[in-house]
């Protein structure tokens, strides 16, 4: 965590803390000087820059079979992704939705920027 980072859960906006656990449907927001790194249980890693709004729309992962699905909404800001086990198991399992497109992952790294 660096600067202003918030978790929006059930319409409550709370300051994020190092080591906080995120849940499906949580929204992560960073302020003008905020940034955050997130590691998921499938080993996917996200890095969000300033003025980012990221919704964890759907996350399901079976650590034994590595089956799962991962859908994230990026409304604004910057996001760097290193995909984990979910994307390696299935080409269609990990996606990022922006206001204009839907990106799929196939076990790779990507950087995305959404502007107004």
C-alpha positions in Angstrom: 0.0 0.0 0.0 1.1 3.5 -0.7 -0.9 6.7 -0.2 -4.7 6.6 -0.2 -6.2 3.2 -0.8 -9.7 2.2 0.0 -11.9 -0.9 0.0 -15.6 -0.4 -0.8 -17.6 -3.2 0.6 -21.4 -3.1 1.0 -21.4 0.7 0.4 -18.9 1.3 3.1 -15.6 3.0 2.1 -12.9 2.0 4.5 -9.1 2.7 4.4 -7.2 -0.4 3.2 -4.6 -1.9 5.6 -1.6 -4.0 4.7 -2.7 -7.7 4.7 -6.4 -6.9 4.3 -8.4 -9.8 2.9 -10.5 -8.9 -0.1 -13.8 -10.6 -1.1 -15.7 -11.1 -4.3 -17.6 -7.9 -5.1 -15.1 -5.7 -3.2 -14.0 -2.5 -5.0 -10.5 -1.2 -4.5 -9.9 2.5 -5.1 -6.7 4.5 -5.0 -6.4 8.2 -4.5 -4.3 10.7 -6.6 -1.1 9.5 -5.0 -2.2 6.0 -4.1 -1.1 2.6 -5.3 -1.6 -1.0 -4.2 -0.3 -4.5 -4.9 -2.7 -7.4 -4.5 -1.7 -11.1 -4.5 -4.6 -13.6 -5.0 -4.7 -17.2 -3.8 -4.1 -18.5 -7.3 -0.8 -16.5 -7.4 -2.2 -13.8 -9.7 -0.8 -10.4 -8.9 -2.3 -7.0 -9.5 -0.6 -3.6 -9.2 -2.9 -0.6 -9.4 -1.7 2.9 -9.8 -3.1 6.3 -8.8 -6.8 7.2 -9.3 -7.8 3.6 -10.1 -11.1 1.9 -9.4 -11.1 -1.8 -9.6 -14.0 -4.2 -8.9 -13.4 -7.8 -8.0 -16.6 -9.0 -9.7 -16.1 -12.7 -9.7 -13.4 -14.9 -8.1 -13.6 -18.7 -7.7 -10.5 -21.0 -7.3 -10.0 -24.6 -6.4 -6.5 -25.0 -5.1 -6.4 -28.7 -5.8 -7.5 -28.7 -9.5 -6.6 -25.1 -10.2 -10.0 -24.7 -11.9 -11.7 -21.3 -11.4 -12.8 -18.1 -12.9 -11.7 -14.5 -12.4 -13.6 -11.4 -13.6 -12.3 -7.9 -12.7 -13.8 -4.6 -13.7 -11.4 -1.7 -14.3 -13.5 1.5 -14.4 -10.5 4.0 -14.4 -6.8 4.1 -13.8 -3.9 1.8 -14.4 -3.5 -1.9 -13.7 -0.6 -4.3 -14.3 -1.5 -8.0 -14.1 0.6 -11.1 -13.8 -1.8 -14.0 -14.2 -1.7 -17.0 -11.9 -3.1 -20.6 -11.9 -6.6 -19.7 -13.1 -5.5 -18.3 -16.4 -3.0 -21.1 -17.0 -5.7 -23.8 -16.5 -8.2 -22.3 -19.0 -7.9 -19.7 -21.7 -11.3 -18.2 -20.9 -11.1 -18.2 -17.1 -9.5 -14.8 -16.4 -10.9 -11.5 -17.8 -10.8 -7.8 -17.2 -13.7 -5.7 -18.2 -13.1 -2.0 -19.0 -15.8 0.5 -20.1 -15.0 -0.3 -23.8 -13.6 -3.8 -24.0 -13.3 -7.3 -22.4 -9.7 -8.6 -22.1 -8.9 -12.3 -21.8 -5.7 -13.8 -20.4 -3.7 -16.8 -21.4 -1.1 -17.1 -18.7 0.7 -13.8 -19.4 1.5 -10.2 -18.2 -0.5 -7.2 -19.2 -0.8 -3.5 -18.4 -4.1 -1.7 -18.9 -4.9 2.0 -18.7 -8.4 3.4 -18.7 -8.9 7.1 -19.0 -12.1 9.3 -19.1 
